[in-house]
Each structure stands twice: as structure tokens, then as C-alpha cells.
Amino acid sequence: MIKIVHIARPISGVGVYIDLLTKYIDDNKFTNVLICNTEDDLIKPRNKSGNKIKIHHANLFRKINPIKDLKVLISIIKIIKNEQPDIIHCHSAKAGILGRIAGFYLKVKTFYTPHAYSYLSQKNKIKRSIYKLIEKTISNLPAKTLACSTSEYNRAVKELKINKKKVRLWNNSIEEHIDLTSIDIPLDLPEKYICTIGRPSYQKNTELLINSIIDVKTQIKDIHLIILGAGLYSPSLEKINNLIEKHQLKSNVTIIPWLDRLSTLKILEKSLFYISTSKYEGLPYSLIEALALSKPCIVTNVDGNKDLVSNKENGFVVNEDKLEIAEKIILLLTQDLLRQEMGKKSKSFFFPKHSIIKNISKLKEIYLD
């Protein structure tokens, strides 16, 4: 039996990644353990047989704090010593740094999945350079990078100059079919709407999306955007609410706090199409889910998004330009046939690369390599 210890803050996409990985990997050969924050203990991952995954707690703080981080590192090392895993798999920046150091210290085979490199989140050029330098420095440890998209793989190799021998690729993947027939949404939603999923934040570039909706409204008065996923960590929420108030968009935009995954997917399923104006991504699960639900998509030309949407095939890949985005929204809202054809192509784009049933064997090979 191969034991894997995951170190993560399992919220948003990282939570989906761990939840699906533990559910679909062969539990006759692999057993999974999770180290996460107490307040991030939101997912209840189970193995293929339906048994709960063991969870340990260590306080992984978002910001760099040498004293607190050292304490957390010591705590992680103690847990790993006790668990004696064959593999450590750490997720995102902070867990990725501490997990790789722990793996090096304990001489345990280690993988690191960035889920979008942290330096991309920095507005300040100096901070971005510092975060990038940290990534480059830590990448010199023996751990392998396990990219979640082709774009993330290329960024590791070309931008961070990590040796190809130390980089692997396993695309984020989901179920081939998600049964939503029994899911009821206790919300009063309009009959026709478009949808985005992601907390109002710098990463999701929600302000650009709202500004695009302002332009759309000049031509389509009843345009309605639903923003899903606000609540847990939404640093731009107040700013977005003020923008909605200022431009009298209360009847055009609905912000919905965090819902369970199936409820979120039910709302996505009923939408006309999906839209993402993100500044950076790894390989967004919400967009993979949109493909699986046959939704045409409008997305910005960034890592992850451009891996999933082929321009003018299953949607549009656009610049961070509100007029261009508004133009594509109007086009998909007014061209029913185009919307239907693009939706069919989204479904066909999903199956070859992003079915977890097809892809889980590749992950097993990577772990055992």
C-alpha cells in the first residue's frame, strides 16, 4: 500500500482536486492522508470505498511570517514522521514551500502542484519578483512539480527554468457525468442568465466583468449575471457591491455566497453560458465543469483558460478589454444557434483530456514512477 500525505488549504479548486483524487484513485494500492488548517476543514474526502480520509491540522497562513511558518513546518514534520508516508503531495504556494522543505529534510518523495503560481497574484512588481525568486529557489529541492495544466507545465519549464526531468503534467479532471436531477436550488433566479464562478478578487478580475456588463446593458436591458462563490475569501466584494450600486445594476447582477458543489453546478447548468475574466489561473475546475455541462465560454487569454477554450470553437478567448468582452457577451446572447453549436463543442472538448475516470491511471503512473 502506497501512503500519500497531502498538504493543502483545501478550498475552492484545491479542495475539488483533493476530493476527486482521493475518491477515484485505487484504494487497494493507495491510501491518502490530508494536512490542512482547522478552518479549512470544509471538504470531507472519502476513498473509493466511501471511507473517510484521515485529516491532521496545521495552521497554514496565507502571508509569509518566518516565526509562524517555522512553527507550522515543525508541526508538519512531526505529522509526517508519525504517518511515515511514501509520498508527500503539497498544493499551492505556502503548503508547497513547507511541504517541499519537509520532504527534503525527511527524504520523502515529494510532488508540488502550484494550482497557479503565487507570484502571478502580486500587483506590485517588486513583490512579484520576490515571490518568483522564492519559487525558483525552492524548485532546486528534489521535489517534482506536478503541473495541473499544459500552461502551468510550460511556465515551470520556460519561465522558472525548472529542468523538464523534474516536471510532470496531470490535467485537472472531473467526473464524466454529474447527476443534478435531484438538486433543488432554493433561490429566486431569473429565467435567463449568464454565470461566473469565483470569489470577487484581483485574480478573478471581477471589476472588469462588472464594467463589461455595464456596456452590455446599453443594448440588452435585462442582461443578468450570476456570480457564484463569494463568501470564504472575497477581498473585492465591497468594491464590487459599490460598483453595482453606483451603476444601478442590482436588477442585473446577483452575487451568491458559497454553496456546495452540486448546488453550484445546478445553477451553472441552467445558465446560457459561462464567463471568466481572470488575470491568472492554473486550470479552473469551474471552466472544466462548464465544458462538461455543454456551455459555451467567454474567457480571458491566461493560463488555464486558454487550455480549455479554443477561440471561435467552443467559445471566445478575449483580451482584458471590457468592450471586447461586452461584444462577445452580446453575440452569444443574441445568436441562439451559435451558442448551441459552441456548447456541443465544449462537451466534445471535455472528454479527451479532463475525464478523471480516464486520467486517474496516469496519476498512478506518476506517483509510482
GIFEN-V160092 format. One line per field, one symbol per residue. ss: DSSP state (A for helix, B for strand, O for the rest). phi: phi as a letter, one per 40 degrees, with the letter a starting at -180 (. if undefined). Layout:
ss->???
phi->???
//
This chain:
ss->OBBBBBBOOOOAAAAAAAAAAAAAOOOOOBBBBBBBOOOOOOOOOBOOOOOBOBBBBOOOOOOOOAAAAAAAAAAAAAAAAAAOOOBBBBBOAAAAAAAAAAAAAAOOBBBBBOOOOAAAAOOOAAAAAAAAAAAAAAOOOOOBBBBOOAAAAAAAAAAOOOOAAABBBOOOOBOOOOOOOOOOOOOOOOOOOBBBBOOOOOOOOAAAAAAAAAAAAOOOOOOOBBBBBBOOOOOOAAAAAAAAAAOOOOOOBBBBBOOOAAAAAAAAAOOOOBBBOOOOOOOOAAAAAAAAOOOOBBBBOOOOAAAAOOBOOOBBBBOOOAAAAAAAAAAAAAOAAAAAAAAAAAAAAAAAAABAAAAAAAAAAAAAO
phi->.ccbbcbabcbfccccdcccdccbccccbbbbbbbacccccccbcbcccgccccbbbaccccccadccccccdcccccccdccfccabbbbgccccccccccccccfbdbbbbcfgccccccccccccccccccdcccccccdccbcbacccdcccccccgcddcbbbbbcdabccbbcbcccbbcbcbccbabbbbicdacdcfccccccccdccccbbccdbbbbbhchcabcbccccccccccbfbccbbbbbcdbcccccccccdcccabbbbdcaacaccdcccccccgbcbbbccbdgdccbbbdgbbibbbccbccccddcccccccbccdcccccccdccccccbbcccccccccdccccd
//
